[in-house]
Amino acid sequence: MDDQGQPESLPWLLPDSSSWEHQGGLVFIHMESSLYSLPCSPIEMEVADPTYHWVQDRADTKLFSVTKEGHLLFQHFQAHDSGKYSCTMSYMKHGIPVSHTFHYNVFGYHVLGGLDTVLLFYSKLCEDEWTKRFVWVLQEKLRQLEIEQHCKLQLTATVCFPSLSNPSDEFIIQVQLEVSLFGPHWDEHCNSQDMEMAIDCYRRTVQHNLGQVQLALTRFFKEHKSFHVTGAGTPSINFTNEFVGFLKTKECSGGYGQTKQLQGCLDCCIVSITHRIPVLILLILPALLATNLLFIL
């Protein structure tokens, strides 16, 4: 008995339960990774019949995909998937409940590399309704190219203005597309668990795909010079491609910034609160594009 009349705690008496908190550290996952597996514990722990419970520090509830080994699976990782994650591993040891909770800060990132594409089409009409129909037809015809090249084509601007040669009867439709090289299965050849090797593979893949997408778009518009758009009760309108131009870019995607948090890739773009500022798109003619863009006439 102690001075208070309470039984003393013997050193060999085990507690009713045991809980431990651990900082798992920083985790970086590339944008649109086909699959990333985050283990519950950063080190392998030999325990009997553990259970795993993952949570994220967000108000909105989210269903997680967890393997029987407790690995949290991320598929096609997006910027909004970044945040603080915690995994609690629970098990019994000598009849006593034991739990270990591991905390992770998860950040999305991506290597640099992109492509802006400018397309010029000639048409007899410059009306919003017809332009929208034409752009829809164009995007539908480009779907297969996106699949084959593992890329995404995002429409960023459409402008219509009179041609210089025949301003009253002929118009130029300018379409600008932003090419993301991180489409479905873009990283299928990069399976290394080593961070440096993975980043090196991502960089090589982006540079290779950049050239392949440019060649594919060039070939596509050589084979598809004219697009016929029809409307109810009206004859079809023809949109004829006369110019394709490319400009390689090295900009961070929306929601990402160069924060230099990833030591193995200081020029990589990391998830941040700074979003990409839209660029004012000016009307441009082939003669003005010659210094920066590739001509295909």
Steps between C-alpha positions, in 0.01 A plus 500: 500500500621857434461800729151564357382152586493392130658179376837560341543429126734212461756541220406168344131587474405577139268791414144436380591634155791657315484773234785657309519798264760523222587759235526318170645800318444656157364299209513626140274346235513597134194653338286241321707208628319191380543336840687595818507280810566667838573251781349556843839473668822633343678190636386139489349387829450132584171488691214249513166576333525879480212724393549831317306822503583797276367854548562836332482840667206624296141570586364314199480126542689290251512129425853364494631205305716298743672166438493218754858594588379850594634685197301808395453501122493820294386475139545788254621731779364857487598821679196478729620159623788674680472548874565341836429129532515276805498123526434312824620142520336305784578154633512293819823428687488271803128567521545879506373731222786680328475770236751698296388810311718632219452853364594599144505826308415408140586739216426468131772604255584486133805537279508783248390460141197598295386612158279786384341455158355775281268405212366730229197404291331689215120517486218697338330562833602664825210419730517364854258215438692367200835549669385301802375218277828496313709491819288212630555305176873573516533382860306181427730419207805553723381254770674200344826693473481581872460131582781387272744767621407483872436873507220749570398783267341794676330777303628833636371755246293538183498827305341593168609799289486612132777391268732763356455386140119493496366659820134511393458136393776302667582454867777343703415280799790484743498207739753462778555167674710424805656154488554323831739207470354337812211308349381148591789248526761764411737353763456132415877456444601667830459245777805564717448538876816708522412871494799616294457225242126571476555874442763427236256265326222760517724762339607269218140392442376859479769599250431194286124548510539869420652415163253219436196718568633774273554251218156348557325839485698594189396178329140537615451843341671393181245221472208714619517825310126570494225463757138506385252624759127464443201668660124450497348638181826652374774376266827383647774751577858411418790581735834459322824472695777726366744519787625294796754639743669363810669666794673288764431622851648454846229622732342362815147370472218668689539448875874429471805721554880473511549490877827299492371260767601191306878476537542255215318729258535868590336614174198274551161656563354425843141544613452851637226756558633709213303425185607558147404846374312490170695655216327754276485348155558740218390465140793371304562439132737249339750772409534596867531141612792412275768573759356278771278242335533223245311548176299231335320628192 
